[in-house]
Amino acid sequence: MKACIPVAHDRGLESRVHPHLRSAPMFLLVDTETKATRAITNPESGCGHGRCRPLDLLAAEKLDLFVVSGIGPGELDRLQAAGIRVYHTPRATVGEAIDAIGRGALPPVISGHVLGAGSGRHRGGRHGNAGHHRHQGCGHGHGSPRFRGGQGA
């Protein structure tokens, strides 16, 4: 399977998962079977809140899953609509996250339970789960998803 994980620096499997998908300086693509990695720089990592569309950068990739520490509702909706599974991890390394997926130890992100990175504080929304929040104006997800799932697509 092909995984995508937001990171700040390309250190292969030793890269740390970035706190939020939208502002990640790069994305590490990982073959979960061979553990081969490839980094893609996110040219929009510094753009204003609500205007970045980093998932468009990855639209041509055949992705099976994302591993995130934080994600906005628009990005989550776009990924799930495209059949791409999204899993949550605390700020672990990429290798630790991939190993946890293999063991079935990472929880999937459920639509409506949007994750904020690392703070563990509830910042709004209606769900009351610690660490889950909605980013107002983040990840609009305009239009239909252009992602292609890796398996069966």
N, C-alpha and C positions, 0 to 999 in steps of 0.2 A: 504494500500500500504506500501511497505517497502522502506524506504529512507536510503541513506548512506551520511553522512556528515563528512568531515575531521575536526578534532579538535585537540587541544594540550593537553587538560585535560578532563577526564570524570567527568563532573558535571551535567550529565543528560541533561535535557532541558535547563539548564542555561549555558551549555558549549558554548564557542565562536567558531564560524566558523573559521577554520585555513586559513591563506592567500593563501595557495597553496596545491592542492591535493597531489602532489608527496612528499612533505617534511613533511606532517602531521604526528605527533607522533602516532596518532590513528584515527580510524574511528568509528563514532557513528552510529549504525543502529537504526532506529526509525520506529516503527509502527505508521503510520500517523493517524490511527483511535483511537488506545488505548493510544498512546503517550509513550508506553513502549520503553525502550532503552537498548542497549547492546553494549559495547565497544570492539573493536578489536585493539590490539596494532600493529603498523606498524614497524616491525623489520628493515626495510630498510630506515627509515626516515632520517638517516644521511649519506647515501651513496652518492657517487659522482654524479654530474649532468649528466643526460643521461643514467645512469646505473641502476637506481631504477625501479622496476616494481611493485608498490604497488597494482595495480589492479589485479595481479595474486593472491594476498592474499585473495581477495574478490570473486574470480571466482566461488566458491561453493555456494555463497549466491544467493538467488533468489531476485534480486533487481529490483525495478520499477523505481527508480529515484535517482539521485545524486543532492545535493545542494552544490555549490562551490563558493568560492570567486575568485579563480584563478585555471586555468587548462591549460595544454599544449595540442598541437594538436594531439599527439599520443593517449593520454588518452581519449580525446574527441571523436576521430574517433572510438576507440575501444568500448566505451560506446554506441555511437549512432548506430554503426553497430550491436550491440547486442540488440537494441531496448530499451535501457535504456535512459529515458529522463534526461537531464541535465539542471538545473536551476541555475541562478546567484543570489547571495545575497551579499550585502556589509557585512562587518564583524559584523553581527548580532549574536544573540544567536540562538542556535538550535531551541528552542521553538518559537522564533519570525519567523524564516524561515519556520518552519512547519505550523504555523498559516497563514503566507503569501501564502503558497501553497494552503491551504484550501480556501482562498479568491480569488485565481487566480491572486495574486499580484506580483509573482516573474516571471521575464522574462526568457524564455528558452534561452539557449546558442545555437547559430546558428553555424553550421560547417563553418570554415573559420574565425570566429570571436573568436579567442582564448583569454581568459581572463587573464590578469595579476592582481595580487592581490593589491588592495588598492591604488596604486600610482596615478592612473588617468592619467599617462603619456603614450603617445604612444611610444613604443620601437621597432619599426620596423614592418615588414609585409607590406601589401599593402592596408589595409582597412581604415586607417585614422580615425578610431573611437577611441576617448579618452578612455583609460583603456583597450584597446584590443591590444594584441601583440602575436607574435609567439616566442616560446622558441626554438632557434636553437638546434637541437640534443636532445630535450626533448620528452619523450614519444613515442618512435619509433613505438610501436604497431606491432611488428613483428608477423607474423602468424595470424591465424584467431582468433577472439574473443572467449573466453571460458565462457563468462558470459551467464547466463540464466535469461531472463526477468521474473519477478515475476508473471505477469498476462498472462495467455495463454501459458506459457512455460512448 
